[in-house]
Amino acid sequence: MDAKERVLEVLKQESTALSAGQIAEISGLDRKEVDKAMKLLKDEELIVSPKRCYWEAKK
């Protein structure tokens, strides 16, 4: 599983929006990997930001 899939999986499992730091902590990935994965997910419109610096999977 690559970083993008792992980040999306974490966001789908959590019921609340998470910051990149929280995603990195839960997934065990490096923060830089999480940031790159989140940029790709945002470009593909698979994640949304309900409030600044917090993200959740698009429903």
Order of alpha helices (4+ residues) and beta strands (2+ residues): alpha-alpha-alpha-beta-beta
